[in-house]
Amino acid sequence: MARPDRDEFGNVLNRQSDVVPATPMSPEQKLAQYNEFVTKTGNVPTATIEDFGGKRAKTAEELAAEAAALKAAADKKAQDEKDLASRRDSFALIKSTLTTYGFTVAEIAELSSFIEAGLTNAKMGPEQLKMDMRQLPTYKARFAGNTTRVSAGLNALSESDYLTQENDYSEIFKMYGVGALSSRAQFSQLIGNNISVTETTKRIDTAVKRVKNGNPAVLTTLRSLYPAITDTDIVTYFLKGDEVLPELERKTTVAEIGSTAAQFGMKETGLAKFEDLQRYGVTLASARTGYATIAEELPGAAKLSDIYKETGTTYGQTDAEAEQFKASAEAKRKKEKLIDTEKSSFKGSAGVGDAGLSTQYLRRGSSAGQF
């Protein structure tokens, strides 16, 4: 584009002054004249810009560029407003969801403050917000079971799965009448130790039916034999994750054997004895049957042992337990030897019949069928 010099533009002004009476022109009027000249001729005198306060008419290219910049700025502002509205909706949804997670009022307030701060951070989207929020102490405390699971090499549960499992545990507790156990701490322990709902049901069934609601002596014996079981509520012990269900059931059976022995007046007791019988398959039912027989026969057998101790044959509670619960042939032979000695001693004497025997033991039927 041709660019007239200052003199050429001055000539234009001079020609106009020949037509119009000469009148001093203000800077504004001169600027108007300058812009009119540029508009009509399309020429931009470079030597006259400073004369008019550094202002001049803009070219078409400059105007187009300026319009494009204004449009881009407007578009960006509209998109920013749209993005902010979307972020507000997403963060509001997150905040609303938190109320269903069982947080306390104070915890909700703390998390809400975190969410509000995240809303003003353009670099933090909803997904990043959730990831960062899961690292907050308050959030970790609510889903403490996940921390235990991760430490043990297990996958963390989603919030949805975690809450579902809590609800399932709660229903089980209610069903067995121990609803008071429903607490965040109890749930986190079960989830953290990966104790399934099915196994939890079995554990509570064992604790409630076999122990808590059973013979009080069993509970007393259980705590006596296993001092570590000191919880106020025995059911709580059965829900601990450091012992598997078979071990808990084994200990319960041992306690049942021990309490049955005490019920039938057995003097020889102890953890080792009852655990040994449990390993031989003794149950509560068989313990009741066996100790009932032992309680009936042992006094007579013990008396015979004392009378014929010079023979070197003795028969006590341990022998009776071995015969009843372990089918011990040796224990059976010891008892039969004492019986034979008793018979020989008394029936060898003239005029002495069964009524004269030193014990009524021989005249009772034995569970082994040898009398």
Order of alpha helices (4+ residues) and beta strands (2+ residues): alpha-alpha-alpha-alpha-alpha-alpha-alpha-alpha-alpha-alpha-alpha-alpha-alpha-alpha-alpha-alpha-alpha
